[in-house]
Amino acid sequence: MSQRPTSTEVPEYARAYVALAPEEDVIAALEKQGRETAAFFRMLTEDKASYRYAPGKWSIKEVLGHFTDGERIFGYRALAIARGESKSLPGFDEESYAAASNAGSRSIRDLADEYEAVRRSTLALVRGLANESWTKSGTANDTPISVRAIAWIILGHERHHLRVLHERYGV
């Protein structure tokens, strides 16, 4: 199990996400969040899940698709760095990924199932990490980052988007 990341392990853009995740046990927090998030999205109707709070903004389905995509990418980064990858891992353009995701055309149940599968994969990865792997650092999007920072970023990134859904989408 890992200790929280230090500020030097977390890229500037992600420090707000880590701040949203004050837990010491990131694995337990990811497990709990995964159950709660999947249940939350499964309660939504198709009409509600297609809602956009303003023209040009993502629908609720697209928000879920975004943080599922983000978790997949962060999970790959954690895997690559934990296994000793020395090359810089690519960044991603969230807008182009969302536009190509087809999330708006899928059912909310299907998107919730995919989210749940990705979270199970993330949990399997982090549960299987050797203690020394948590503190390994690498480069992603031309920025230094540690494996343990990625775990807390995943947790906080989702919380950020769930807060946006509550505040701007009314769910």
CNS distance restraints for C-alpha pairs under 8 A (distance, minus, plus):
assign (resid   1 and name CA) (resid  25 and name CA) 7.76 0.50 0.50
assign (resid   1 and name CA) (resid 131 and name CA) 6.33 0.50 0.50
assign (resid   1 and name CA) (resid 134 and name CA) 7.93 0.50 0.50
assign (resid   2 and name CA) (resid  25 and name CA) 7.77 0.50 0.50
assign (resid   2 and name CA) (resid  26 and name CA) 7.99 0.50 0.50
assign (resid   2 and name CA) (resid 131 and name CA) 6.91 0.50 0.50
assign (resid   2 and name CA) (resid 134 and name CA) 6.06 0.50 0.50
assign (resid   2 and name CA) (resid 135 and name CA) 7.98 0.50 0.50
assign (resid   2 and name CA) (resid 148 and name CA) 6.72 0.50 0.50
assign (resid   3 and name CA) (resid  24 and name CA) 6.72 0.50 0.50
assign (resid   3 and name CA) (resid  25 and name CA) 7.87 0.50 0.50
assign (resid   3 and name CA) (resid 148 and name CA) 7.72 0.50 0.50
assign (resid   4 and name CA) (resid  24 and name CA) 6.33 0.50 0.50
assign (resid   4 and name CA) (resid 148 and name CA) 7.01 0.50 0.50
assign (resid   4 and name CA) (resid 149 and name CA) 7.46 0.50 0.50
assign (resid   4 and name CA) (resid 152 and name CA) 7.69 0.50 0.50
assign (resid   5 and name CA) (resid   9 and name CA) 6.08 0.50 0.50
assign (resid   5 and name CA) (resid  10 and name CA) 7.09 0.50 0.50
assign (resid   5 and name CA) (resid 146 and name CA) 7.75 0.50 0.50
assign (resid   5 and name CA) (resid 148 and name CA) 5.93 0.50 0.50
assign (resid   5 and name CA) (resid 149 and name CA) 5.24 0.50 0.50
assign (resid   5 and name CA) (resid 152 and name CA) 7.91 0.50 0.50
assign (resid   6 and name CA) (resid  10 and name CA) 7.02 0.50 0.50
assign (resid   7 and name CA) (resid  15 and name CA) 7.52 0.50 0.50
assign (resid   9 and name CA) (resid 137 and name CA) 7.61 0.50 0.50
assign (resid   9 and name CA) (resid 144 and name CA) 6.89 0.50 0.50
assign (resid   9 and name CA) (resid 145 and name CA) 5.08 0.50 0.50
assign (resid   9 and name CA) (resid 146 and name CA) 5.40 0.50 0.50
assign (resid   9 and name CA) (resid 149 and name CA) 6.17 0.50 0.50
assign (resid  10 and name CA) (resid  14 and name CA) 6.35 0.50 0.50
assign (resid  10 and name CA) (resid  15 and name CA) 6.11 0.50 0.50
assign (resid  10 and name CA) (resid 144 and name CA) 7.63 0.50 0.50
assign (resid  10 and name CA) (resid 145 and name CA) 5.63 0.50 0.50
assign (resid  10 and name CA) (resid 146 and name CA) 7.11 0.50 0.50
assign (resid  10 and name CA) (resid 149 and name CA) 5.62 0.50 0.50
assign (resid  10 and name CA) (resid 150 and name CA) 7.96 0.50 0.50
assign (resid  11 and name CA) (resid  15 and name CA) 6.49 0.50 0.50
assign (resid  11 and name CA) (resid 143 and name CA) 6.52 0.50 0.50
assign (resid  11 and name CA) (resid 144 and name CA) 6.75 0.50 0.50
assign (resid  11 and name CA) (resid 145 and name CA) 6.32 0.50 0.50
assign (resid  14 and name CA) (resid  18 and name CA) 6.52 0.50 0.50
assign (resid  14 and name CA) (resid 153 and name CA) 6.46 0.50 0.50
assign (resid  15 and name CA) (resid  19 and name CA) 6.16 0.50 0.50
assign (resid  15 and name CA) (resid 153 and name CA) 7.98 0.50 0.50
assign (resid  16 and name CA) (resid  20 and name CA) 6.50 0.50 0.50
assign (resid  16 and name CA) (resid 156 and name CA) 7.77 0.50 0.50
assign (resid  17 and name CA) (resid  21 and name CA) 6.90 0.50 0.50
assign (resid  17 and name CA) (resid 152 and name CA) 7.59 0.50 0.50
assign (resid  17 and name CA) (resid 153 and name CA) 5.50 0.50 0.50
assign (resid  17 and name CA) (resid 154 and name CA) 7.95 0.50 0.50
assign (resid  17 and name CA) (resid 155 and name CA) 7.58 0.50 0.50
assign (resid  17 and name CA) (resid 156 and name CA) 4.15 0.50 0.50
assign (resid  17 and name CA) (resid 157 and name CA) 5.16 0.50 0.50
assign (resid  17 and name CA) (resid 159 and name CA) 7.75 0.50 0.50
assign (resid  17 and name CA) (resid 160 and name CA) 6.77 0.50 0.50
assign (resid  18 and name CA) (resid  22 and name CA) 7.36 0.50 0.50
assign (resid  18 and name CA) (resid 149 and name CA) 7.72 0.50 0.50
assign (resid  18 and name CA) (resid 152 and name CA) 5.50 0.50 0.50
assign (resid  18 and name CA) (resid 153 and name CA) 5.32 0.50 0.50
assign (resid  18 and name CA) (resid 155 and name CA) 7.63 0.50 0.50
assign (resid  18 and name CA) (resid 156 and name CA) 5.37 0.50 0.50
assign (resid  18 and name CA) (resid 157 and name CA) 7.89 0.50 0.50
assign (resid  19 and name CA) (resid 156 and name CA) 7.18 0.50 0.50
assign (resid  20 and name CA) (resid 155 and name CA) 8.00 0.50 0.50
assign (resid  20 and name CA) (resid 156 and name CA) 5.01 0.50 0.50
assign (resid  20 and name CA) (resid 159 and name CA) 6.84 0.50 0.50
assign (resid  20 and name CA) (resid 160 and name CA) 7.35 0.50 0.50
assign (resid  21 and name CA) (resid 152 and name CA) 6.41 0.50 0.50
assign (resid  21 and name CA) (resid 153 and name CA) 7.98 0.50 0.50
assign (resid  21 and name CA) (resid 155 and name CA) 6.29 0.50 0.50
assign (resid  21 and name CA) (resid 156 and name CA) 5.16 0.50 0.50
assign (resid  23 and name CA) (resid  29 and name CA) 6.94 0.50 0.50
assign (resid  25 and name CA) (resid  29 and name CA) 6.32 0.50 0.50
assign (resid  26 and name CA) (resid  30 and name CA) 6.02 0.50 0.50
assign (resid  26 and name CA) (resid 151 and name CA) 6.90 0.50 0.50
assign (resid  26 and name CA) (resid 152 and name CA) 6.49 0.50 0.50
assign (resid  26 and name CA) (resid 155 and name CA) 7.71 0.50 0.50
assign (resid  27 and name CA) (resid  31 and name CA) 6.20 0.50 0.50
assign (resid  27 and name CA) (resid 123 and name CA) 6.97 0.50 0.50
assign (resid  27 and name CA) (resid 126 and name CA) 7.28 0.50 0.50
assign (resid  27 and name CA) (resid 127 and name CA) 7.31 0.50 0.50
assign (resid  28 and name CA) (resid  32 and name CA) 6.23 0.50 0.50
assign (resid  29 and name CA) (resid  33 and name CA) 5.97 0.50 0.50
assign (resid  29 and name CA) (resid 155 and name CA) 7.54 0.50 0.50
assign (resid  30 and name CA) (resid  34 and name CA) 5.94 0.50 0.50
assign (resid  30 and name CA) (resid 119 and name CA) 7.93 0.50 0.50
assign (resid  30 and name CA) (resid 123 and name CA) 7.37 0.50 0.50
assign (resid  30 and name CA) (resid 155 and name CA) 6.22 0.50 0.50
assign (resid  31 and name CA) (resid  35 and name CA) 6.50 0.50 0.50
assign (resid  31 and name CA) (resid 123 and name CA) 7.28 0.50 0.50
assign (resid  32 and name CA) (resid  36 and name CA) 6.27 0.50 0.50
assign (resid  33 and name CA) (resid  37 and name CA) 5.84 0.50 0.50
assign (resid  33 and name CA) (resid 155 and name CA) 7.79 0.50 0.50
assign (resid  34 and name CA) (resid  38 and name CA) 6.08 0.50 0.50
assign (resid  34 and name CA) (resid 116 and name CA) 6.66 0.50 0.50
assign (resid  34 and name CA) (resid 119 and name CA) 6.33 0.50 0.50
assign (resid  35 and name CA) (resid  39 and name CA) 6.26 0.50 0.50
assign (resid  35 and name CA) (resid 116 and name CA) 7.95 0.50 0.50
assign (resid  36 and name CA) (resid  40 and name CA) 6.06 0.50 0.50
assign (resid  37 and name CA) (resid  41 and name CA) 6.31 0.50 0.50
assign (resid  38 and name CA) (resid  42 and name CA) 6.20 0.50 0.50
assign (resid  38 and name CA) (resid 112 and name CA) 5.51 0.50 0.50
assign (resid  38 and name CA) (resid 113 and name CA) 7.50 0.50 0.50
assign (resid  38 and name CA) (resid 115 and name CA) 7.20 0.50 0.50
assign (resid  38 and name CA) (resid 116 and name CA) 6.29 0.50 0.50
assign (resid  39 and name CA) (resid  43 and name CA) 6.43 0.50 0.50
assign (resid  40 and name CA) (resid  44 and name CA) 7.18 0.50 0.50
assign (resid  41 and name CA) (resid 108 and name CA) 6.86 0.50 0.50
assign (resid  41 and name CA) (resid 109 and name CA) 7.46 0.50 0.50
assign (resid  41 and name CA) (resid 112 and name CA) 6.16 0.50 0.50
assign (resid  42 and name CA) (resid 108 and name CA) 6.80 0.50 0.50
assign (resid  42 and name CA) (resid 109 and name CA) 5.73 0.50 0.50
assign (resid  42 and name CA) (resid 112 and name CA) 6.50 0.50 0.50
assign (resid  44 and name CA) (resid  48 and name CA) 6.11 0.50 0.50
assign (resid  44 and name CA) (resid  49 and name CA) 6.03 0.50 0.50
assign (resid  44 and name CA) (resid 108 and name CA) 7.41 0.50 0.50
assign (resid  45 and name CA) (resid  49 and name CA) 6.06 0.50 0.50
assign (resid  45 and name CA) (resid 108 and name CA) 7.71 0.50 0.50
assign (resid  46 and name CA) (resid  50 and name CA) 6.20 0.50 0.50
assign (resid  46 and name CA) (resid 107 and name CA) 6.82 0.50 0.50
assign (resid  46 and name CA) (resid 108 and name CA) 6.35 0.50 0.50
assign (resid  47 and name CA) (resid  51 and name CA) 6.64 0.50 0.50
assign (resid  48 and name CA) (resid  60 and name CA) 7.69 0.50 0.50
assign (resid  49 and name CA) (resid  59 and name CA) 6.84 0.50 0.50
assign (resid  49 and name CA) (resid  60 and name CA) 4.97 0.50 0.50
assign (resid  49 and name CA) (resid  61 and name CA) 5.43 0.50 0.50
assign (resid  49 and name CA) (resid 108 and name CA) 6.49 0.50 0.50
assign (resid  50 and name CA) (resid  59 and name CA) 5.25 0.50 0.50
assign (resid  50 and name CA) (resid  60 and name CA) 5.88 0.50 0.50
assign (resid  50 and name CA) (resid  61 and name CA) 6.09 0.50 0.50
assign (resid  50 and name CA) (resid 104 and name CA) 6.80 0.50 0.50
assign (resid  51 and name CA) (resid  59 and name CA) 5.19 0.50 0.50
assign (resid  51 and name CA) (resid  60 and name CA) 6.01 0.50 0.50
assign (resid  51 and name CA) (resid 169 and name CA) 7.55 0.50 0.50
assign (resid  52 and name CA) (resid  56 and name CA) 8.00 0.50 0.50
assign (resid  52 and name CA) (resid  57 and name CA) 5.94 0.50 0.50
assign (resid  52 and name CA) (resid  58 and name CA) 5.98 0.50 0.50
assign (resid  52 and name CA) (resid  59 and name CA) 4.49 0.50 0.50
assign (resid  52 and name CA) (resid  60 and name CA) 6.73 0.50 0.50
assign (resid  52 and name CA) (resid 169 and name CA) 7.11 0.50 0.50
assign (resid  53 and name CA) (resid  57 and name CA) 6.81 0.50 0.50
assign (resid  53 and name CA) (resid  59 and name CA) 7.74 0.50 0.50
assign (resid  53 and name CA) (resid 168 and name CA) 6.40 0.50 0.50
assign (resid  53 and name CA) (resid 169 and name CA) 5.62 0.50 0.50
assign (resid  58 and name CA) (resid  62 and name CA) 5.41 0.50 0.50
assign (resid  58 and name CA) (resid  63 and name CA) 6.11 0.50 0.50
assign (resid  59 and name CA) (resid  63 and name CA) 6.30 0.50 0.50
assign (resid  59 and name CA) (resid 104 and name CA) 7.01 0.50 0.50
assign (resid  60 and name CA) (resid  64 and name CA) 6.36 0.50 0.50
assign (resid  60 and name CA) (resid 165 and name CA) 7.27 0.50 0.50
assign (resid  60 and name CA) (resid 169 and name CA) 7.71 0.50 0.50
assign (resid  61 and name CA) (resid  65 and name CA) 6.18 0.50 0.50
assign (resid  61 and name CA) (resid 103 and name CA) 5.87 0.50 0.50
assign (resid  61 and name CA) (resid 104 and name CA) 5.78 0.50 0.50
assign (resid  61 and name CA) (resid 108 and name CA) 6.35 0.50 0.50
assign (resid  61 and name CA) (resid 111 and name CA) 7.32 0.50 0.50
assign (resid  62 and name CA) (resid  66 and name CA) 5.96 0.50 0.50
assign (resid  62 and name CA) (resid  98 and name CA) 6.54 0.50 0.50
assign (resid  62 and name CA) (resid 101 and name CA) 7.93 0.50 0.50
assign (resid  62 and name CA) (resid 103 and name CA) 5.30 0.50 0.50
assign (resid  62 and name CA) (resid 104 and name CA) 5.94 0.50 0.50
assign (resid  63 and name CA) (resid  67 and name CA) 6.41 0.50 0.50
assign (resid  63 and name CA) (resid 161 and name CA) 7.20 0.50 0.50
assign (resid  64 and name CA) (resid  68 and name CA) 6.13 0.50 0.50
assign (resid  64 and name CA) (resid 111 and name CA) 7.20 0.50 0.50
assign (resid  64 and name CA) (resid 112 and name CA) 7.81 0.50 0.50
assign (resid  64 and name CA) (resid 115 and name CA) 7.67 0.50 0.50
assign (resid  65 and name CA) (resid  69 and name CA) 6.06 0.50 0.50
assign (resid  65 and name CA) (resid  98 and name CA) 7.15 0.50 0.50
assign (resid  65 and name CA) (resid 101 and name CA) 7.12 0.50 0.50
assign (resid  65 and name CA) (resid 103 and name CA) 5.84 0.50 0.50
assign (resid  65 and name CA) (resid 111 and name CA) 6.82 0.50 0.50
assign (resid  65 and name CA) (resid 115 and name CA) 7.79 0.50 0.50
assign (resid  66 and name CA) (resid  70 and name CA) 6.03 0.50 0.50
assign (resid  66 and name CA) (resid  94 and name CA) 7.17 0.50 0.50
assign (resid  66 and name CA) (resid  97 and name CA) 7.67 0.50 0.50
assign (resid  66 and name CA) (resid  98 and name CA) 6.05 0.50 0.50
assign (resid  67 and name CA) (resid  71 and name CA) 5.99 0.50 0.50
assign (resid  67 and name CA) (resid 157 and name CA) 7.36 0.50 0.50
assign (resid  67 and name CA) (resid 158 and name CA) 6.15 0.50 0.50
assign (resid  67 and name CA) (resid 161 and name CA) 7.55 0.50 0.50
assign (resid  68 and name CA) (resid  72 and name CA) 6.30 0.50 0.50
assign (resid  68 and name CA) (resid 114 and name CA) 7.74 0.50 0.50
assign (resid  68 and name CA) (resid 115 and name CA) 5.45 0.50 0.50
assign (resid  68 and name CA) (resid 118 and name CA) 6.93 0.50 0.50
assign (resid  69 and name CA) (resid  73 and name CA) 6.29 0.50 0.50
assign (resid  69 and name CA) (resid  97 and name CA) 7.95 0.50 0.50
assign (resid  70 and name CA) (resid  74 and name CA) 6.04 0.50 0.50
assign (resid  70 and name CA) (resid 154 and name CA) 7.86 0.50 0.50
assign (resid  71 and name CA) (resid  75 and name CA) 5.80 0.50 0.50
assign (resid  71 and name CA) (resid 118 and name CA) 7.31 0.50 0.50
assign (resid  71 and name CA) (resid 119 and name CA) 7.71 0.50 0.50
assign (resid  71 and name CA) (resid 122 and name CA) 7.78 0.50 0.50
assign (resid  71 and name CA) (resid 154 and name CA) 5.98 0.50 0.50
assign (resid  72 and name CA) (resid  76 and name CA) 6.21 0.50 0.50
assign (resid  72 and name CA) (resid 118 and name CA) 6.55 0.50 0.50
assign (resid  72 and name CA) (resid 122 and name CA) 7.84 0.50 0.50
assign (resid  73 and name CA) (resid  77 and name CA) 6.26 0.50 0.50
assign (resid  74 and name CA) (resid  78 and name CA) 6.20 0.50 0.50
assign (resid  74 and name CA) (resid 150 and name CA) 6.31 0.50 0.50
assign (resid  74 and name CA) (resid 154 and name CA) 6.94 0.50 0.50
assign (resid  75 and name CA) (resid  79 and name CA) 6.20 0.50 0.50
assign (resid  75 and name CA) (resid 122 and name CA) 5.98 0.50 0.50
assign (resid  75 and name CA) (resid 125 and name CA) 7.83 0.50 0.50
assign (resid  75 and name CA) (resid 150 and name CA) 7.66 0.50 0.50
assign (resid  76 and name CA) (resid  80 and name CA) 6.05 0.50 0.50
assign (resid  77 and name CA) (resid  81 and name CA) 6.05 0.50 0.50
assign (resid  77 and name CA) (resid  89 and name CA) 6.99 0.50 0.50
assign (resid  77 and name CA) (resid 140 and name CA) 7.13 0.50 0.50
assign (resid  77 and name CA) (resid 147 and name CA) 7.85 0.50 0.50
assign (resid  77 and name CA) (resid 150 and name CA) 7.84 0.50 0.50
assign (resid  78 and name CA) (resid  82 and name CA) 5.88 0.50 0.50
assign (resid  78 and name CA) (resid 146 and name CA) 7.76 0.50 0.50
assign (resid  78 and name CA) (resid 147 and name CA) 4.98 0.50 0.50
assign (resid  78 and name CA) (resid 150 and name CA) 6.34 0.50 0.50
assign (resid  78 and name CA) (resid 151 and name CA) 7.80 0.50 0.50
assign (resid  79 and name CA) (resid  83 and name CA) 6.12 0.50 0.50
assign (resid  79 and name CA) (resid 125 and name CA) 7.34 0.50 0.50
assign (resid  79 and name CA) (resid 147 and name CA) 7.97 0.50 0.50
assign (resid  80 and name CA) (resid  84 and name CA) 6.43 0.50 0.50
assign (resid  80 and name CA) (resid  85 and name CA) 5.28 0.50 0.50
assign (resid  81 and name CA) (resid  85 and name CA) 5.10 0.50 0.50
assign (resid  81 and name CA) (resid  86 and name CA) 7.56 0.50 0.50
assign (resid  81 and name CA) (resid 136 and name CA) 6.59 0.50 0.50
assign (resid  81 and name CA) (resid 137 and name CA) 6.34 0.50 0.50
assign (resid  81 and name CA) (resid 138 and name CA) 5.47 0.50 0.50
assign (resid  81 and name CA) (resid 146 and name CA) 7.56 0.50 0.50
assign (resid  81 and name CA) (resid 147 and name CA) 6.53 0.50 0.50
assign (resid  82 and name CA) (resid 129 and name CA) 7.67 0.50 0.50
assign (resid  82 and name CA) (resid 133 and name CA) 5.04 0.50 0.50
assign (resid  82 and name CA) (resid 134 and name CA) 7.10 0.50 0.50
assign (resid  82 and name CA) (resid 136 and name CA) 6.08 0.50 0.50
assign (resid  82 and name CA) (resid 137 and name CA) 7.88 0.50 0.50
assign (resid  82 and name CA) (resid 147 and name CA) 6.43 0.50 0.50
assign (resid  83 and name CA) (resid 133 and name CA) 7.74 0.50 0.50
assign (resid  84 and name CA) (resid 136 and name CA) 7.83 0.50 0.50
assign (resid  84 and name CA) (resid 138 and name CA) 7.95 0.50 0.50
assign (resid  85 and name CA) (resid 138 and name CA) 7.09 0.50 0.50
assign (resid  86 and name CA) (resid 138 and name CA) 6.52 0.50 0.50
assign (resid  86 and name CA) (resid 139 and name CA) 7.65 0.50 0.50
assign (resid  87 and name CA) (resid 138 and name CA) 7.84 0.50 0.50
assign (resid  87 and name CA) (resid 139 and name CA) 7.06 0.50 0.50
assign (resid  88 and name CA) (resid 138 and name CA) 7.21 0.50 0.50
assign (resid  88 and name CA) (resid 139 and name CA) 4.73 0.50 0.50
assign (resid  88 and name CA) (resid 140 and name CA) 5.33 0.50 0.50
assign (resid  88 and name CA) (resid 141 and name CA) 6.82 0.50 0.50
assign (resid  88 and name CA) (resid 142 and name CA) 6.14 0.50 0.50
assign (resid  89 and name CA) (resid 139 and name CA) 6.13 0.50 0.50
assign (resid  89 and name CA) (resid 140 and name CA) 4.37 0.50 0.50
assign (resid  89 and name CA) (resid 141 and name CA) 5.97 0.50 0.50
assign (resid  89 and name CA) (resid 142 and name CA) 7.47 0.50 0.50
assign (resid  90 and name CA) (resid 140 and name CA) 5.94 0.50 0.50
assign (resid  90 and name CA) (resid 141 and name CA) 5.04 0.50 0.50
assign (resid  90 and name CA) (resid 142 and name CA) 7.66 0.50 0.50
assign (resid  91 and name CA) (resid 140 and name CA) 6.49 0.50 0.50
assign (resid  91 and name CA) (resid 141 and name CA) 4.24 0.50 0.50
assign (resid  91 and name CA) (resid 142 and name CA) 7.88 0.50 0.50
assign (resid  92 and name CA) (resid  97 and name CA) 7.63 0.50 0.50
assign (resid  92 and name CA) (resid 141 and name CA) 7.91 0.50 0.50
assign (resid  93 and name CA) (resid  97 and name CA) 6.25 0.50 0.50
assign (resid  94 and name CA) (resid  98 and name CA) 6.00 0.50 0.50
assign (resid  95 and name CA) (resid  99 and name CA) 6.15 0.50 0.50
assign (resid  96 and name CA) (resid 100 and name CA) 6.20 0.50 0.50
assign (resid  97 and name CA) (resid 101 and name CA) 5.93 0.50 0.50
assign (resid  98 and name CA) (resid 102 and name CA) 7.69 0.50 0.50
assign (resid  98 and name CA) (resid 103 and name CA) 7.64 0.50 0.50
assign (resid 102 and name CA) (resid 106 and name CA) 6.76 0.50 0.50
assign (resid 103 and name CA) (resid 111 and name CA) 7.25 0.50 0.50
assign (resid 106 and name CA) (resid 110 and name CA) 6.63 0.50 0.50
assign (resid 106 and name CA) (resid 111 and name CA) 6.88 0.50 0.50
assign (resid 107 and name CA) (resid 111 and name CA) 6.37 0.50 0.50
assign (resid 108 and name CA) (resid 112 and name CA) 6.04 0.50 0.50
assign (resid 109 and name CA) (resid 113 and name CA) 6.11 0.50 0.50
assign (resid 110 and name CA) (resid 114 and name CA) 6.25 0.50 0.50
assign (resid 111 and name CA) (resid 115 and name CA) 6.13 0.50 0.50
assign (resid 112 and name CA) (resid 116 and name CA) 6.11 0.50 0.50
assign (resid 113 and name CA) (resid 117 and name CA) 6.24 0.50 0.50
assign (resid 114 and name CA) (resid 118 and name CA) 6.22 0.50 0.50
assign (resid 115 and name CA) (resid 119 and name CA) 6.16 0.50 0.50
assign (resid 116 and name CA) (resid 120 and name CA) 6.16 0.50 0.50
assign (resid 117 and name CA) (resid 121 and name CA) 6.27 0.50 0.50
assign (resid 118 and name CA) (resid 122 and name CA) 6.21 0.50 0.50
assign (resid 119 and name CA) (resid 123 and name CA) 6.11 0.50 0.50
assign (resid 120 and name CA) (resid 124 and name CA) 6.14 0.50 0.50
assign (resid 121 and name CA) (resid 125 and name CA) 6.21 0.50 0.50
assign (resid 122 and name CA) (resid 126 and name CA) 6.27 0.50 0.50
assign (resid 123 and name CA) (resid 127 and name CA) 5.90 0.50 0.50
assign (resid 124 and name CA) (resid 128 and name CA) 6.19 0.50 0.50
assign (resid 125 and name CA) (resid 129 and name CA) 6.52 0.50 0.50
assign (resid 126 and name CA) (resid 151 and name CA) 7.78 0.50 0.50
assign (resid 129 and name CA) (resid 133 and name CA) 6.00 0.50 0.50
assign (resid 129 and name CA) (resid 134 and name CA) 6.93 0.50 0.50
assign (resid 130 and name CA) (resid 134 and name CA) 7.17 0.50 0.50
assign (resid 131 and name CA) (resid 135 and name CA) 7.91 0.50 0.50
assign (resid 132 and name CA) (resid 136 and name CA) 6.98 0.50 0.50
assign (resid 133 and name CA) (resid 147 and name CA) 7.05 0.50 0.50
assign (resid 134 and name CA) (resid 146 and name CA) 7.22 0.50 0.50
assign (resid 134 and name CA) (resid 147 and name CA) 5.12 0.50 0.50
assign (resid 134 and name CA) (resid 148 and name CA) 4.95 0.50 0.50
assign (resid 135 and name CA) (resid 146 and name CA) 5.94 0.50 0.50
assign (resid 135 and name CA) (resid 147 and name CA) 6.08 0.50 0.50
assign (resid 135 and name CA) (resid 148 and name CA) 6.17 0.50 0.50
assign (resid 136 and name CA) (resid 146 and name CA) 5.54 0.50 0.50
assign (resid 136 and name CA) (resid 147 and name CA) 5.92 0.50 0.50
assign (resid 137 and name CA) (resid 144 and name CA) 6.76 0.50 0.50
assign (resid 137 and name CA) (resid 145 and name CA) 5.45 0.50 0.50
assign (resid 137 and name CA) (resid 146 and name CA) 4.04 0.50 0.50
assign (resid 137 and name CA) (resid 147 and name CA) 6.32 0.50 0.50
assign (resid 138 and name CA) (resid 144 and name CA) 5.65 0.50 0.50
assign (resid 138 and name CA) (resid 145 and name CA) 5.61 0.50 0.50
assign (resid 138 and name CA) (resid 146 and name CA) 6.24 0.50 0.50
assign (resid 139 and name CA) (resid 143 and name CA) 5.18 0.50 0.50
assign (resid 139 and name CA) (resid 144 and name CA) 4.44 0.50 0.50
assign (resid 139 and name CA) (resid 145 and name CA) 5.88 0.50 0.50
assign (resid 140 and name CA) (resid 144 and name CA) 6.46 0.50 0.50
assign (resid 140 and name CA) (resid 145 and name CA) 6.82 0.50 0.50
assign (resid 145 and name CA) (resid 149 and name CA) 6.58 0.50 0.50
assign (resid 145 and name CA) (resid 150 and name CA) 7.36 0.50 0.50
assign (resid 146 and name CA) (resid 150 and name CA) 6.48 0.50 0.50
assign (resid 147 and name CA) (resid 151 and name CA) 6.72 0.50 0.50
assign (resid 148 and name CA) (resid 152 and name CA) 6.67 0.50 0.50
assign (resid 149 and name CA) (resid 153 and name CA) 6.07 0.50 0.50
assign (resid 150 and name CA) (resid 154 and name CA) 6.17 0.50 0.50
assign (resid 151 and name CA) (resid 155 and name CA) 6.61 0.50 0.50
assign (resid 152 and name CA) (resid 156 and name CA) 6.17 0.50 0.50
assign (resid 153 and name CA) (resid 157 and name CA) 5.66 0.50 0.50
assign (resid 154 and name CA) (resid 158 and name CA) 6.35 0.50 0.50
assign (resid 155 and name CA) (resid 159 and name CA) 6.49 0.50 0.50
assign (resid 156 and name CA) (resid 160 and name CA) 6.07 0.50 0.50
assign (resid 157 and name CA) (resid 161 and name CA) 6.52 0.50 0.50
assign (resid 158 and name CA) (resid 162 and name CA) 6.11 0.50 0.50
assign (resid 159 and name CA) (resid 163 and name CA) 6.06 0.50 0.50
assign (resid 160 and name CA) (resid 164 and name CA) 6.40 0.50 0.50
assign (resid 161 and name CA) (resid 165 and name CA) 6.21 0.50 0.50
assign (resid 162 and name CA) (resid 166 and name CA) 6.32 0.50 0.50
assign (resid 163 and name CA) (resid 167 and name CA) 6.05 0.50 0.50
assign (resid 164 and name CA) (resid 168 and name CA) 5.61 0.50 0.50
assign (resid 164 and name CA) (resid 169 and name CA) 7.16 0.50 0.50
assign (resid 165 and name CA) (resid 169 and name CA) 4.83 0.50 0.50
assign (resid 165 and name CA) (resid 170 and name CA) 6.46 0.50 0.50
assign (resid 165 and name CA) (resid 171 and name CA) 5.96 0.50 0.50
assign (resid 166 and name CA) (resid 170 and name CA) 4.92 0.50 0.50
assign (resid 166 and name CA) (resid 171 and name CA) 4.81 0.50 0.50
assign (resid 167 and name CA) (resid 171 and name CA) 7.81 0.50 0.50
